[in-house]
C-alpha cells in the first residue's frame, strides 16, 4: 500500500535557456505545457501553463545544457513556498510552486507519438542518466 505520493510528470518546452547563478546553486528553468481542446462551439482552444523547475546535483549538470525551445520530459515532486509581501502597507500571504526534478530527458520533436510514448512508459534508468552527464 502506498502511504503518500508527491509526483508530477510534465512534457513541454523550455521558455528560455536553463540558468545557474553559481556553480553550487541549483539549475532552474521554466517549462511551458499547453492543453488543447475543441469547445462546444467547435472552436479550437488552448491554455499554456508555466512551471518553474529546480534541478540539483548531477542531473543539474545535464539540465544546465538545456536551451530555449527544447522539448523535455520531466518527473519530480511539487514543492510549495510560502512567503509574505507588503504592498501599500498591507501584508499579503503568498505561495509559489516549484517542481524539484528527479528525472529529465530530451524528447525529439515531430509527430512521433511512439517517441513520446516511449519516454512516458520507459524513462531512462539512473545508469542511462549518468551516461548523459558524462
GINOR-V878180 format. One record per residue. N is the residue number from 1. PHI is phi in whole degrees, 0 to 359 (NA if undefined). NEAR is the number of other C-alpha atoms within 12 Angstrom. D_FIRST is the distance of its C-alpha to the first C-alpha in whole Angstrom. Layout:
n=N phi=PHI near=NEAR d_first=D_FIRST
n=N phi=PHI near=NEAR d_first=D_FIRST
This chain:
n=1 phi=NA near=4 d_first=0
n=2 phi=277 near=5 d_first=4
n=3 phi=279 near=5 d_first=6
n=4 phi=215 near=7 d_first=9
n=5 phi=212 near=10 d_first=11
n=6 phi=233 near=17 d_first=15
n=7 phi=221 near=17 d_first=16
n=8 phi=231 near=21 d_first=19
n=9 phi=236 near=28 d_first=21
n=10 phi=230 near=38 d_first=25
n=11 phi=224 near=32 d_first=28
n=12 phi=195 near=34 d_first=31
n=13 phi=242 near=34 d_first=35
n=14 phi=291 near=35 d_first=36
n=15 phi=276 near=26 d_first=38
n=16 phi=200 near=22 d_first=40
n=17 phi=303 near=21 d_first=40
n=18 phi=297 near=29 d_first=37
n=19 phi=230 near=28 d_first=39
n=20 phi=216 near=24 d_first=39
n=21 phi=289 near=12 d_first=41
n=22 phi=206 near=11 d_first=41
n=23 phi=293 near=14 d_first=40
n=24 phi=258 near=13 d_first=37
n=25 phi=279 near=16 d_first=36
n=26 phi=290 near=25 d_first=33
n=27 phi=274 near=31 d_first=34
n=28 phi=231 near=34 d_first=34
n=29 phi=200 near=38 d_first=34
n=30 phi=254 near=36 d_first=34
n=31 phi=240 near=36 d_first=32
n=32 phi=261 near=27 d_first=33
n=33 phi=239 near=25 d_first=31
n=34 phi=239 near=18 d_first=33
n=35 phi=263 near=16 d_first=32
n=36 phi=233 near=13 d_first=35
n=37 phi=202 near=13 d_first=35
n=38 phi=250 near=12 d_first=38
n=39 phi=281 near=10 d_first=39
n=40 phi=297 near=8 d_first=41
n=41 phi=272 near=8 d_first=44
n=42 phi=84 near=8 d_first=43
n=43 phi=272 near=10 d_first=43
n=44 phi=288 near=12 d_first=41
n=45 phi=234 near=14 d_first=39
n=46 phi=208 near=13 d_first=37
n=47 phi=217 near=13 d_first=35
n=48 phi=255 near=15 d_first=35
n=49 phi=252 near=19 d_first=32
n=50 phi=251 near=24 d_first=33
n=51 phi=240 near=32 d_first=30
n=52 phi=268 near=34 d_first=31
n=53 phi=248 near=44 d_first=29
n=54 phi=234 near=35 d_first=29
n=55 phi=227 near=34 d_first=29
n=56 phi=245 near=25 d_first=29
n=57 phi=56 near=22 d_first=31
n=58 phi=298 near=26 d_first=31
n=59 phi=296 near=33 d_first=29
n=60 phi=296 near=33 d_first=32
n=61 phi=296 near=28 d_first=35
n=62 phi=292 near=32 d_first=34
n=63 phi=296 near=38 d_first=33
n=64 phi=298 near=31 d_first=37
n=65 phi=271 near=25 d_first=38
n=66 phi=287 near=32 d_first=37
n=67 phi=239 near=22 d_first=40
n=68 phi=309 near=21 d_first=40
n=69 phi=93 near=22 d_first=39
n=70 phi=302 near=27 d_first=37
n=71 phi=265 near=30 d_first=34
n=72 phi=226 near=37 d_first=31
n=73 phi=261 near=38 d_first=27
n=74 phi=227 near=40 d_first=25
n=75 phi=240 near=28 d_first=21
n=76 phi=183 near=27 d_first=21
n=77 phi=231 near=25 d_first=19
n=78 phi=277 near=24 d_first=21
n=79 phi=239 near=20 d_first=23
n=80 phi=250 near=15 d_first=26
n=81 phi=247 near=14 d_first=29
n=82 phi=253 near=13 d_first=31
n=83 phi=206 near=13 d_first=35
n=84 phi=243 near=13 d_first=38
n=85 phi=220 near=13 d_first=41
n=86 phi=262 near=11 d_first=44
n=87 phi=232 near=10 d_first=46
n=88 phi=51 near=7 d_first=50
n=89 phi=80 near=7 d_first=49
n=90 phi=253 near=9 d_first=46
n=91 phi=271 near=11 d_first=43
n=92 phi=256 near=13 d_first=40
n=93 phi=264 near=13 d_first=36
n=94 phi=239 near=14 d_first=34
n=95 phi=223 near=13 d_first=31
n=96 phi=229 near=17 d_first=31
n=97 phi=235 near=19 d_first=28
n=98 phi=225 near=24 d_first=27
n=99 phi=256 near=33 d_first=25
n=100 phi=273 near=33 d_first=24
n=101 phi=287 near=38 d_first=24
n=102 phi=246 near=32 d_first=22
n=103 phi=206 near=38 d_first=24
n=104 phi=221 near=45 d_first=27
n=105 phi=214 near=38 d_first=29
n=106 phi=292 near=31 d_first=32
n=107 phi=241 near=30 d_first=32
n=108 phi=298 near=22 d_first=36
n=109 phi=286 near=18 d_first=38
n=110 phi=113 near=10 d_first=39
n=111 phi=265 near=10 d_first=38
n=112 phi=282 near=12 d_first=36
n=113 phi=294 near=14 d_first=33
n=114 phi=296 near=15 d_first=32
n=115 phi=298 near=21 d_first=32
n=116 phi=293 near=24 d_first=29
n=117 phi=302 near=16 d_first=27
n=118 phi=299 near=17 d_first=27
n=119 phi=296 near=27 d_first=26
n=120 phi=283 near=23 d_first=23
n=121 phi=272 near=14 d_first=22
n=122 phi=222 near=14 d_first=23
n=123 phi=298 near=25 d_first=23
n=124 phi=299 near=23 d_first=25
n=125 phi=284 near=16 d_first=24
n=126 phi=296 near=16 d_first=25
n=127 phi=294 near=13 d_first=28
n=128 phi=295 near=17 d_first=29
n=129 phi=297 near=22 d_first=29
n=130 phi=297 near=19 d_first=31
n=131 phi=295 near=14 d_first=33
n=132 phi=296 near=21 d_first=34
n=133 phi=287 near=19 d_first=34
n=134 phi=280 near=11 d_first=37
